[in-house]
Amino acid sequence: MLVSPVALTATAKAQWQLHFCVLLWGFTAILGKLISLPALALVWWRMLVVVLCLACVPRVWRALRAVPRRLLGIYAVIGVLVSLHWLTFYGAIKLANASVAVTCLALAPAFLAVVEPWIARRPFDVRELLLGVAVLPGVALVVGGVPAGMMLGIGVGALSALLVSFFIAMNKRYAGDSDSLMVTALELGTGVLLLPLLAPLFDGGLGALLQPPQGRDAVLLMVLSLGCTLLPFTLSLVALRQLSAFSAQLAVNLEPLYSIVLAALLLGEQRELGLAFYAGVAVVLAAVFLHPLIARRPELVAPDALAGDAGR
């Protein structure tokens, strides 16, 4: 069966567009390191900016009025997971560095192999479970290749990967048929309400959280919120309409690689990490790229769900 040149052009354009989005997502870890705000304030202000922007979109309000109450509660629970995932992700960046945090985040597919069947109520796939085993040697190398002072960052980063696996699995099950912008606004809006309740547990309390970012931090935060969150999310939704979930997932899996390369070029993090770390990264990323190859169930993944998964 011949494919028209127009179709080929549309697919190629979508692939380039998605890779551009993944590159922008790769910058989120870099910006997280450059912004001097503590993780709690960084995440709260990022969520607040995105929610305020989405609140200006009439489509979001129309979709919100049509959502059943049961789904509203489910999206709020997912919003809690998103908030805790972002909090631990940026916490890992502050405790270690961007390269360590994104490497830990690459563990999410291994966690997902266990979490998704439980949430989706389907049998466990032995091929997917093998992914978790394949990642372990890479994790051991990563741990051996970082300074002792970054070990806490690895633990927090692994927790972030576990949280994002629950977020992805629940979004795939419950958010596939709902308006993606509305779901994003509701989930992040839950985070805006939740994080002030956690503020007393952190240094500075609520006062430090509500203190508006100043100068360079304010500029970088706007870049993070608009340029690395809203823009790629919107562009990816368009691109994913032209791509299979399989090819899209392969592209999205490049995000940790982009982040590590950017961290070396812009932050010089390769000077902080040993050869064993990068050998471990290679093993972990190899397992991550094997995940869509061994699973190969594109019919289970909606484009909107993939876009939601990728957003960091």
N, C-alpha and C positions, 0 to 999 in steps of 0.2 A: 504493500500500500504506500503510495507516494504522499509525501508531506509537502504542502504548498510552501513557497518561499516566504509568504507572509507569516505562516504559522511558525516557521523556523526563526524568523526575525523576532516575533513576539516572545518566543521561548528564550532566545539568546538575550533579549533585552531584560526579561524577567530574571534570568540567572545573574546578569551583571548587577541589576538593581538589588537583588537579595544579597550578593556578596558585598555591595556597598553598605547595606544595612548591618551585616555581620561585622564589617570593619568598624562602623560607628559604635556597635555594642562592645567591640573590643576596647574602645577608648574609655568605657565606663570605669574599668579598674584603674586606669592611668589617672583619670580625673579624681577618683576616690583617694588616691595617694597624694595628689597635688593639693586638694582642698584640705585646709588645716582644721576644719570643723571635726569634732568627735563623731563617731559613727551614728549615734542616735540623732543628733541634730542634722547631719548630712542627709540621712534617710528621710526624716520628717519634712524638711524643707523641699527635698526633691519630690516627694509625694504630693505635698501641698501645691507646688507649682503646676504639676501635671493635672491634678484634680481641678484646680481653678480654670485651667485651659479647657478641659473637657466639659466643665460646667457651662461654658459658653456655646456649646454645640447643641442645637435644638434636638438633633437625632438622639442624643443621649437621654434627654428628658422624656421623649416619646417612648423610647424602648423601656425606660425605667418604670413608667406607669403600667406597662403591659406585663411585667414580671410577676409571677405568682409569689406569694409570701414565703413559701417553702424554699424557692430558689434564692430569694433575697437572703435568707438565713445561711444557705450553703455558700453563697458568694461572700458573705461576711466572714465565714470561717476560713475560706480560701484567702481572704484579705489578711487575716491574722497570720497565716502561713507565709504569705508574700512579705509582710512586714518583718517577721522574724528572720526570714531568709535574707532579705536585704541588710538587716541589722547585723547578722552574723557574717555576711559576705564582706561588708565594709569594715566590720570589726577585725576580720582576718587580715585585711589589707593594712589596717593601722597597727596590728600586732606583729605582722610579718612584712610582707610586701605584695605588690600586685601579682607577680609571677606565682608566688605560693598560693594566693587566694584563688586564682583562676585554675591552677592545677588541681586544687581540692575540688573546685566546682565541676571539673571534668569527671569526678567520681559519680556524679548524679545518674548517668545511665546504668551504672552497676546497681545503685540503690533502687532505681526504677524497675529493674528486672525482678525485684522482690516485691516492691510496693504496689506497682500497677496491677498485677494479677489479683492481689487482695482487694484493692479498691474497685477494680472493674469486674470482680467476681467471675474470673475466668481461670482455667487451670494454669499452673506454673509451666513455663517453657524451659526445658532443661538447657537448650542452647543459650537462652538469655541468662540463666543462672551461672553458666560457665563464664560469662563476661565478668562477674564479680570475682571469680577465682583468678582470671587473667589479669585483673587490675592489681592484685595484691603485691606481686613482685615490683611493680612500678611504684606503688606507695612506699614500699620498704626502701627503695632507692632514693625516693624524694626525701623521706625522713632523714636518711643518712647524708644527704647532700645539702642540708640547711644548717645554719648556726643554731646552737642550743637555745638561744634567746627567741627563736621563731617557732619553737615547738607548740606553744600555746596557740599561735596563729594557725598552725596546721589543724589542731583539734577543733578550733572554732570554724575553720573553713570546711572541714569534713561535716560538721553539724549543719552548715549552710547547704551543702550538697544533699544531705538527707532531707532537709526541709523543702528544698526545691523539687525533689522527687515526689513528695506528697502533693505539692502545689501543681506540678505538671499532671500527675495522675488524676487529681480531682478536677482540674480544668478540662481535661480531655473527656471526662465522663459527664460533667454537668454543664460546661460552657459552650459546647459545640454548636448548639442551635440558637444561642442568644447573640444579641448584637455585641460585637467585640469591644467597641468603644464604651458601651454602657457597662459591660462586665469589668473592664479596666477601671473605669471611674468608681464603681462601687467597691471593688477590691482595694484600690488605693485609698479611697475615702475612709474605709474601715481602718486602714493604717494611720491615717491622719488623726482619727479619734483615739486609737489604741496607744500610740507611742507616748503621748503626754501622761497617760496613766502609769507608764513604766519609768518616766523621768525621775521620780524620787529614788530609784534604785541606782542612778548614775551620778557621777560627780557634777555638781552645779545644780542638779534638780531641774524643776520646771522652768525656772528663770533662765538658765543657760540654754535650754531648748528653744525658748521663745525669742531669744535675742537674735534679731535679724542679721544675716551674714553681711559683712562689710567688704568693700574694695575688691581685691582679687578673688576672694572666696565667693562673693556674690556673682561675679562674672562667670567664673568656672561652674558654679551651681546652675546658672541659667543654661550654659552650654550642655551640661549633663542632663538637665530636665527636658530641654527642648531639642537640642541637636542629637543627643544620644538616647533619648527615650521616645518622645512623641514623633519626631521625624522618621526614624527607622521603623517604628511600629506601623505608622501609616503607610509608608512605602512598601513594607514587607507584605502587608495585607493585599496590596495590588499585585505584587510579584508572585505571591503564592497561588494566585488564581490560575497562573499559567504553568505551574510546576507540580510534579507529583510530590507527595509527602516524602518519598524515599530520597529524591534528588535534593529536596529542600533541607532535609535533615542532615545530609552530607555537608551541605554548605554551612548550616548553623553550627555543626561540630567544629568548624574552623575557628570559632570565636576564641577558645583558649590559646590557640596557636598565635592568632593575631595579637592578643593581649601580651603574650610572653615576648614576642618580637618587638612590639612597641615599648614594652617596659625596658628591654635591653637598649633600644635606640634612644629613648627619651629620658629614662631614669638611670641608666647604667646599672641595672640590677644584677647583670651577669657577674659583677665584681663581688656581690654578696653571697653568691651561690656556687656550689661545687659542681664538678663534672657529674657526680652521681645524681644530683638533682635533675639535670637535663636528660640523663639516661632514663631516669624514672619517668620524666615527662613523656619521652618517646614511647615508653611501654604503655602508659596510661592513655595517650592519644591514639595509639594503635588499637587498643581495646575499644575506645570510644567510636572510632571509625568502623570497627567490625560490627558494632551494635546494629545499625540499620541493615547491614548485609545479612546477619544471621536471623534478625527478626523478620524483616521484609513483609510488614503487614500495613501497607500504606492506606488501606481502606479504613483502618481504625483511627487515623489521625486527621482531623479537620485542619484546613489551612489556618483558620483563626487560632486554633489551639497551638499550632506550631509557632505562630507569631507571638503568642502570649508566653510560650516557653522560652523564647529566645531573649526576650526583653530583660536586661539586667539593670 
